[in-house]
Amino acid sequence: MYILWLTAFVFALDQLTKRAVQSSLSLYQSKPIIQDFFHLTYVTNDGMAFGLSMPGGRSILLILSILLTIFIFWFLWQERNGHALVRIGLALILAGAFGNLLDRVLYGKVVDFLDFMIGDFHWYIFNVADSSVTIGMILFIFHSFFIEYRTVSAESKA
């Protein structure tokens, strides 16, 4: 499955960027890249997405993360001959899941650093793994609603 090279590349990019931020910034330090729009800000997140806490604590979150990562890998294997958008989407989701899972295992929390703002609106700080999961989900949903739906509709009309 050549698509796993995409997973490996995005996972490596995620880990490299996180380590670069950890080695060049102090926790909570922020460095403006584009003033009042994009900063590199080193924070950690011991919860789920957007800092939400998980009932049962970090142990339950870690176990669920492991199980969901295994499920995504299994699903990607099942789709190994499927549509390219599904495989790319799943590969990106898997890369992000692995990246954040490794942080949880090594540090008990996830390293975040991509910090966007517009005026008084400040988005949640995130990382490459989070971006990868988001892009993967967009591709997966796009395929489900626009490509698979058309295929099913065309077949039902025939």
C-alpha positions as CSV (number, residue, x, y, z in Angstrom):
1,M,0.0,0.0,0.0
2,Y,1.9,3.0,-1.3
3,I,-0.5,5.4,0.4
4,L,1.2,4.6,3.7
5,W,4.2,6.7,2.4
6,L,1.8,9.7,2.7
7,T,1.0,8.7,6.3
8,A,4.7,8.3,7.1
9,F,5.6,11.6,5.5
10,V,2.9,13.6,7.3
11,F,3.6,11.8,10.6
12,A,7.4,12.7,10.3
13,L,6.5,16.3,9.4
14,D,4.2,16.5,12.5
15,Q,6.9,15.1,14.8
16,L,9.7,17.3,13.3
17,T,7.7,20.5,13.7
18,K,6.7,19.7,17.2
19,R,10.2,19.0,18.3
20,A,11.5,22.1,16.5
21,V,8.9,24.2,18.5
22,Q,9.8,22.5,21.7
23,S,13.5,23.1,21.2
24,S,13.2,26.8,20.1
25,L,10.3,28.1,22.2
26,S,9.5,28.0,25.9
27,L,6.1,26.7,27.0
28,Y,3.5,29.5,26.4
29,Q,6.0,31.6,24.4
30,S,4.6,33.1,21.2
31,K,6.6,34.3,18.2
32,P,4.7,36.4,15.6
33,I,5.2,35.3,12.0
34,I,2.5,37.6,10.6
35,Q,1.7,40.1,13.4
36,D,-1.9,39.8,14.6
37,F,-2.7,37.0,12.2
38,F,-0.3,34.0,12.6
39,H,2.0,33.2,15.5
40,L,4.0,30.2,16.6
41,T,2.8,29.7,20.1
42,Y,4.0,26.7,22.1
43,V,1.2,25.2,24.3
44,T,0.2,21.7,25.4
45,N,-3.1,20.0,25.4
46,D,-3.9,17.1,27.7
47,G,-7.5,16.9,26.6
48,M,-9.3,16.0,23.4
49,A,-9.6,18.3,20.4
50,F,-9.9,22.0,21.3
51,G,-8.8,21.3,24.9
52,L,-12.1,19.5,25.8
53,S,-11.7,17.1,28.7
54,M,-12.6,13.5,28.6
55,P,-14.8,11.8,31.2
56,G,-12.6,9.3,32.9
57,G,-9.4,11.3,32.4
58,R,-6.3,10.9,30.3
59,S,-6.1,7.1,30.7
60,I,-9.4,6.6,29.0
61,L,-8.5,9.1,26.3
62,L,-5.2,7.2,25.6
63,I,-7.0,3.9,25.4
64,L,-9.6,5.3,23.0
65,S,-6.9,7.0,20.9
66,I,-5.1,3.6,20.6
67,L,-8.3,1.8,19.6
68,L,-9.4,4.4,17.1
69,T,-6.0,4.5,15.5
70,I,-6.1,0.7,15.1
71,F,-9.6,1.1,13.6
72,I,-8.5,3.7,11.1
73,F,-5.6,1.5,10.0
74,W,-8.0,-1.4,9.6
75,F,-10.4,0.7,7.6
76,L,-7.5,2.0,5.4
77,W,-6.5,-1.7,4.8
78,Q,-10.1,-2.5,3.9
79,E,-10.2,0.4,1.4
80,R,-6.7,-0.4,-0.1
81,N,-8.3,-0.8,-3.5
82,G,-11.0,1.9,-3.0
83,H,-11.3,5.4,-4.4
84,A,-8.1,7.5,-4.2
85,L,-9.9,10.3,-2.1
86,V,-10.9,7.7,0.5
87,R,-7.4,6.3,0.7
88,I,-5.8,9.7,0.9
89,G,-8.3,10.9,3.5
90,L,-7.8,7.9,5.7
91,A,-4.0,8.1,5.3
92,L,-4.1,11.7,6.5
93,I,-6.4,10.9,9.4
94,L,-4.1,8.0,10.3
95,A,-1.0,10.2,10.2
96,G,-2.6,12.7,12.5
97,A,-3.9,10.1,14.9
98,F,-0.4,8.5,15.1
99,G,1.2,11.9,15.6
100,N,-1.0,13.0,18.5
101,L,-1.0,9.4,19.9
102,L,2.8,9.4,20.2
103,D,2.6,12.7,22.0
104,R,0.1,11.3,24.5
105,V,2.3,8.2,25.1
106,L,5.6,10.1,25.4
107,Y,4.4,13.3,27.2
108,G,0.8,12.7,28.5
109,K,-0.3,15.6,26.3
110,V,-0.2,16.9,22.8
111,V,2.2,19.7,21.6
112,D,0.3,22.5,19.7
113,F,1.8,25.6,18.1
114,L,-0.1,26.9,15.0
115,D,-1.9,30.0,16.3
116,F,-4.2,32.0,14.0
117,M,-6.2,35.1,14.9
118,I,-8.2,37.9,13.2
119,G,-8.8,40.9,15.3
120,D,-10.2,39.8,18.6
121,F,-11.1,36.3,17.2
122,H,-8.5,33.8,18.3
123,W,-8.7,30.2,16.9
124,Y,-7.7,27.2,19.0
125,I,-4.0,26.5,18.8
126,F,-3.3,23.3,16.8
127,N,-0.6,21.3,15.1
128,V,0.2,19.5,11.8
129,A,-1.5,16.3,13.1
130,D,-4.7,18.2,13.7
131,S,-4.5,19.7,10.3
132,S,-3.9,16.3,8.7
133,V,-7.0,14.8,10.4
134,T,-9.1,17.8,9.4
135,I,-8.0,17.7,5.7
136,G,-8.5,13.9,5.7
137,M,-12.0,14.2,7.1
138,I,-12.9,16.8,4.5
139,L,-11.7,14.5,1.7
140,F,-13.5,11.6,3.2
141,I,-16.8,13.6,3.6
142,F,-16.4,15.1,0.1
143,H,-16.1,11.6,-1.4
144,S,-19.1,10.4,0.6
145,F,-21.4,13.2,-0.4
146,F,-20.4,14.1,-3.9
147,I,-18.6,11.1,-5.5
148,E,-20.1,8.0,-3.8
149,Y,-23.6,9.6,-3.8
150,R,-23.4,10.2,-7.6
151,T,-22.3,6.7,-8.2
152,V,-25.1,5.2,-6.1
153,S,-27.6,7.6,-7.8
154,A,-26.5,6.7,-11.3
155,E,-26.7,3.0,-10.5
156,S,-30.2,3.2,-9.1
157,K,-31.4,5.1,-12.2
158,A,-30.0,2.4,-14.5
